[in-house]
Amino acid sequence: MEPTNIRYFYRNIVKSGKKYRIKHNNKDYGEFSKLSDALYERDCLFYCKFDYDLLVECDLPNKYENMELPPFPEHRPRGQIKGNLKFNKKEREGEIIFDHKERKFCVKRGDEHYGKYNTMVEAYYVKKILMENDWDRACLIQNKRIREDIFLNKKIKASEPKLHKYCPNCGNKVKEEDTICKICGIKLKDN
């Protein structure tokens, strides 16, 4: 193994004396006398996203138990660790971008555009449906149904504002069906 690959293999493991410790984000996650146990615990922690409640239920097999391990590096080389831990969230989940020229929201994944929408809610639902269908453009035919669900089921506002009825004597707001003011007790005129 190359020195950079060995460094990636032993990532998050620090040797202190004769013990091996797992460190992540300046937190200590245990001390082990056997290197294979430290590697197994590290893999379980990454699998459980460093959640101790899930770690108790973790049932990953220990692949390091009978494995011949490369020697632990004495000196840690400088530089960033290369590996496949990082992933691009925009490539996996896509993103919603606002187009200022057309004043519309676009759903974009990589270099592909999946339409322009008037509202952020509509773009979000389209993105959600695309993610559920593995970014298949054929599912965008359902977009008409989405627009109807979002925009036609809204309560339509009245074109004229409703004027409330007030008592002419005390100025208290009264209901339409009331004939007598509950505060001052005068008889209201019917309009």
C-alpha positions as CSV (number, residue, x, y, z in Angstrom):
1,M,0.0,0.0,0.0
2,E,1.1,3.5,-0.7
3,P,1.6,5.9,2.2
4,T,-1.5,8.0,1.2
5,N,-3.6,4.8,1.0
6,I,-2.3,3.6,4.4
7,R,-3.2,7.0,5.8
8,Y,-6.7,6.8,4.4
9,F,-7.0,3.2,5.7
10,Y,-6.1,4.4,9.2
11,R,-8.1,7.7,9.1
12,N,-9.6,8.9,12.4
13,I,-7.3,6.6,14.4
14,V,-4.5,8.1,16.5
15,K,-1.9,6.1,18.4
16,S,-1.1,7.2,21.9
17,G,1.4,5.0,23.7
18,K,0.3,1.4,23.2
19,K,-3.4,2.3,22.7
20,Y,-5.3,3.3,19.7
21,R,-7.9,6.1,19.9
22,I,-10.7,7.1,17.5
23,K,-11.0,10.8,17.0
24,H,-13.5,12.7,15.0
25,N,-14.3,16.5,15.1
26,N,-12.0,16.9,18.1
27,K,-14.0,14.3,20.1
28,D,-12.7,11.0,21.5
29,Y,-14.7,7.9,20.7
30,G,-12.9,5.2,22.6
31,E,-9.5,3.7,23.4
32,F,-8.5,0.2,22.2
33,S,-5.5,-2.0,22.7
34,K,-6.0,-3.9,19.5
35,L,-5.8,-2.1,16.2
36,S,-8.4,-4.4,14.6
37,D,-11.0,-3.4,17.3
38,A,-10.3,0.3,16.7
39,L,-10.8,-0.1,12.9
40,Y,-14.1,-2.0,13.5
41,E,-15.4,0.5,15.9
42,R,-14.5,3.3,13.6
43,D,-16.4,1.7,10.7
44,C,-19.4,1.2,12.9
45,L,-19.3,4.8,14.0
46,F,-19.2,6.0,10.4
47,Y,-22.0,3.6,9.6
48,C,-24.2,5.0,12.4
49,K,-23.1,8.6,11.8
50,F,-21.5,8.8,15.2
51,D,-24.8,8.2,17.0
52,Y,-24.3,6.0,20.2
53,D,-27.9,4.8,20.3
54,L,-27.6,3.3,16.8
55,L,-24.1,2.0,17.6
56,V,-25.5,-0.4,20.2
57,E,-27.8,-1.9,17.5
58,C,-25.1,-2.0,14.8
59,D,-24.5,-5.5,13.4
60,L,-21.6,-4.9,11.0
61,P,-19.3,-7.9,10.6
62,N,-15.7,-7.4,11.8
63,K,-13.7,-7.7,8.6
64,Y,-10.5,-6.7,10.4
65,E,-10.4,-9.6,12.9
66,N,-8.4,-12.1,10.8
67,M,-7.0,-9.6,8.3
68,E,-3.3,-8.9,8.0
69,L,-3.1,-5.2,8.7
70,P,-0.4,-2.9,7.2
71,P,1.9,-1.4,9.7
72,F,0.6,1.7,11.5
73,P,2.4,4.8,10.3
74,E,4.9,6.2,12.8
75,H,4.7,9.8,11.5
76,R,1.6,11.2,10.0
77,P,2.3,12.8,6.6
78,R,0.9,16.3,6.0
79,G,-1.9,17.1,3.6
80,Q,-5.5,16.2,3.1
81,I,-6.7,12.6,3.2
82,K,-7.9,11.4,-0.2
83,G,-10.8,9.0,-0.3
84,N,-14.4,8.5,-1.3
85,L,-16.0,9.8,1.9
86,K,-17.1,13.1,0.4
87,F,-20.0,13.4,-2.0
88,N,-21.6,16.3,-3.8
89,K,-25.0,17.0,-2.4
90,K,-26.0,19.1,-5.4
91,E,-25.2,16.2,-7.8
92,R,-27.2,13.7,-5.7
93,E,-30.2,15.8,-4.6
94,G,-30.2,18.7,-7.2
95,E,-31.0,22.3,-6.3
96,I,-33.6,25.0,-6.8
97,I,-32.2,28.2,-8.3
98,F,-34.0,31.5,-8.9
99,D,-33.7,32.9,-12.4
100,H,-33.7,36.6,-12.0
101,K,-34.1,37.4,-15.7
102,E,-37.3,35.4,-16.1
103,R,-38.3,35.7,-12.4
104,K,-39.0,31.9,-12.1
105,F,-37.6,29.0,-10.0
106,C,-35.5,26.3,-11.8
107,V,-34.9,22.8,-10.7
108,K,-31.3,21.9,-11.7
109,R,-29.2,18.8,-11.2
110,G,-25.7,18.9,-12.7
111,D,-26.0,20.6,-16.1
112,E,-29.6,19.5,-16.7
113,H,-32.6,21.8,-16.1
114,Y,-35.9,20.3,-15.2
115,G,-38.3,23.2,-16.0
116,K,-39.1,26.6,-14.7
117,Y,-41.8,27.2,-12.1
118,N,-43.6,30.3,-10.7
119,T,-43.3,29.5,-7.0
120,M,-40.8,27.8,-4.8
121,V,-43.4,25.4,-3.5
122,E,-44.1,24.1,-7.0
123,A,-40.4,23.7,-7.7
124,Y,-39.8,21.9,-4.4
125,Y,-42.6,19.4,-5.2
126,V,-41.2,18.8,-8.7
127,K,-37.7,18.2,-7.2
128,K,-39.2,15.9,-4.6
129,I,-41.0,13.8,-7.3
130,L,-37.9,13.7,-9.5
131,M,-35.8,12.5,-6.6
132,E,-38.3,9.7,-5.8
133,N,-38.3,8.6,-9.5
134,D,-34.4,8.7,-9.9
135,W,-34.5,11.9,-11.9
136,D,-36.6,10.4,-14.7
137,R,-38.1,13.1,-17.0
138,A,-41.2,10.9,-17.7
139,C,-42.5,11.6,-14.2
140,L,-42.8,15.3,-15.1
141,I,-46.1,14.5,-16.9
142,Q,-47.6,14.4,-13.4
143,N,-46.6,18.1,-13.0
144,K,-50.1,19.1,-14.2
145,R,-51.6,17.2,-11.3
146,I,-49.2,18.9,-8.9
147,R,-50.1,22.3,-10.1
148,E,-53.8,21.5,-9.7
149,D,-53.2,20.1,-6.2
150,I,-51.3,23.2,-5.0
151,F,-53.1,26.0,-6.7
152,L,-56.7,24.9,-7.4
153,N,-57.4,23.6,-3.9
154,K,-56.5,27.0,-2.3
155,K,-59.3,29.0,-0.8
156,I,-60.1,31.7,-3.3
157,K,-60.1,35.1,-1.8
158,A,-63.2,37.2,-2.2
159,S,-62.7,40.0,-4.8
160,E,-64.4,42.6,-2.4
161,P,-63.3,42.9,1.2
162,K,-66.1,42.0,3.7
163,L,-67.2,45.1,5.7
164,H,-68.0,44.4,9.4
165,K,-71.0,45.8,11.1
166,Y,-70.5,48.2,14.0
167,C,-72.7,49.7,16.7
168,P,-73.4,53.4,15.9
169,N,-73.6,54.3,19.6
170,C,-70.5,52.5,21.2
171,G,-68.5,51.5,18.1
172,N,-68.4,47.8,19.1
173,K,-68.1,45.2,16.3
174,V,-71.3,43.1,16.2
175,K,-72.3,40.0,14.2
176,E,-74.5,40.3,11.2
177,E,-77.4,38.3,12.8
178,D,-77.4,40.5,16.0
179,T,-80.3,42.9,16.3
180,I,-79.3,44.3,19.7
181,C,-75.8,45.5,20.7
182,K,-74.4,43.4,23.6
183,I,-72.4,46.2,25.1
184,C,-74.8,49.2,25.2
185,G,-78.1,47.4,24.5
186,I,-79.6,49.6,21.8
187,K,-81.6,48.2,18.9
188,L,-79.6,48.1,15.7
189,K,-81.0,49.2,12.4
190,D,-81.1,46.6,9.6
191,N,-79.0,47.7,6.6
